[in-house]
Every structure is written in C-alpha cells, then in structure tokens.
Amino acid sequence: MHDKKNPGKLEGVEADAPEALKAFCAALDKAAMADGVIPGKYKKLMALAVAFTTQCRHCIQSHAGEAREFGASDQEIAEVVAIAAALRAAAAMTHGGHAFQEPSARS
C-alpha cells in the first residue's frame, strides 16, 4: 500500500546519491515541465493523466494541485480521468491478445 510518508523519505536518496537526485530534480523534471511550445497547464494535465495510469497517489495529488494552480478546472481534470481510463482499458484489450498465443510462441 502506498505510504504518504514515502516522498519525505527521499532525503536518504539525496544524502546517498545526491548527483542522481540533482540530475533528475534540477534538470530533467524542470526542463520537461517548463513552458515551451506546450503551455504549462497542458503539461500539468498530461502529467496528471500519466499519474492516473501509473496509479501513484502522491503524483496524482501533486499534479492535480499543480494543474489547478495553472488554471485547470474540475471539468478539465475529469476529462483527463476519462482519457487515462480509456488508454488504460485499450492497453488491457490489446495486451489481452497475448493470452491467446500458441504455447510454443511464448517466451
């Protein structure tokens, strides 16, 4: 089960692998989420959709709050929920075909 205290435990990662955490937090995440061709609000909504599909409670709460800070409405967030659900369901359907492979074709 997800523990809300887990993100706070990253202090150990910061202490034991500071350059890796710095590279992620300071470079990749900030560069990916910075305003560019895609406005920040849309990036936050995309991040929220990914969080729904990965089912990370902390990410969902974090990105939902950030999306709202960028002006996302409850209606927009609800549509993002529907998009994420549709994509997740589609993946289950397409991957379901693997259950029907011949036994010799399985790895």
ABEGO torsion letter per residue (X at the ends): XBBAAAAAAAAAAAAABAAAAAAAAAAAAAAAABBBABBAAAAAAAAAAAAAAAGBAAAAAAAAAAAAAAGBBAAAAAAAAAAAAAAAAAAAAAAAAAAABBAAABX
